[in-house]
């Protein structure tokens, strides 16, 4: 079995997914190609036009991303040292990672939960989509990561966020509810910790320490986080589940578990990027056919990182 | 007057017993409503921004103001039952207590655009702005007020390729942070972690 040149993949983890992809060679080749730096315009502070003008003023080269006006590719690298960054006008974020917040589609004034929020690229995007109004609860379990989340939210001028530190699997709604009755969220973005295989183009060592044990362990955590998220969402509300891994154990299997054990349905949704349906069979397991409504984004289809995204409607 | 350049530190030490440093408490509406003496009020905060920087009170309509640690006020775009124990609630906003209240860098960057006063809002050239951002103090001709100023510069308007046609006129004045003007000198209050050498 061929290994992939240019990336550290001693166990040939990518080879594991050959049965799932349409063009094995293109898939491996894309995974080995570094990604350009991308920033998302922080619309709490500036418009895409203003950021483009600012970049031109500072001599920072940029290219537009055709599927999203607020994303700019930077062929010469990330402008951490720039006025655009100092003013909080931009946030460095891989373009495919801008997908789940768009799918969640939070509205101004809503109650929204981001249980695995740090370091905050998606949190700050959610805040901007909410026009910095309503309630956005951003949680993480790790104090160090929380400090990155806080500093990113501050730089972006986010004022509708409440930052909490707890295990997302037993998050309490109490501080966010008047009286004894828990007040549920309208929408939750379940962007869980995962084996991160899809970030191989940004982190060439992402596969170096891959083990099936870790995949299985983290899948248990993912199931717990998604289950609690569904419980805390009002009937008719939306939960988006996303990962940056190709592993069906962490994707379709987690959805299959939620469909069997929680009050939810998977719903179809449109993506501005080329994608493939979720898989219903893997490694001797079969999943609820509804998992086909989830979308897999492979690196070779849009020249992005790898990603997985599913949209759930809460039914009770 | 404090010359504290660590400005936005919100870790809070030495809080009096009346203040519980790990929990946020909503500011009382007016002085008549407060149960912790000396605590800032919502009315006082809104008046401060209006009187000193010319920020219209309507800007704060959806906002609630909270204290965590003595004198450290946070601004939050929504509301929650008070008190609440969380890591952060909205953004660090204002240091009250003492004679001279001091806005945070976050507050000025986010809300400085609503400031209409001309004697407490100063526009710097790019060269001056670069020094200010690096944390340098600089001598400056300034006929306006002394004390804490909102410091801005023009940025993001001079489109060379016409990519931003509706902004081709000039940059908008964009706030950078807080400066302390005293004795002919503008002292940068940009917190150490936010300073940059551009």
Interface residues (C-beta under 8 A of the other chain):
Chain A: X44 X45 X46 X49 X50 X51 X52 X53 X54 X56 X57 X81 X82 X83 X84 X86 X87 X88 X89 X132 X133 X134 X135 X146 X150 X151 X153 X154 X155 X157 X158 X159 X160 X161 X162 X163 X164 X165 X175 X176 X177 X178
Chain B: X62 X63 X75 X76 X77 X78 X80 X81 X84 X85 X86 X87 X88 X89 X90 X91 X92 X106 X109 X110 X133 X155 X156 X157 X158 X159 X160 X161 X163 X164 X166 X167 X171 X172 X174 X176 X193 X194 X196 X197 X198
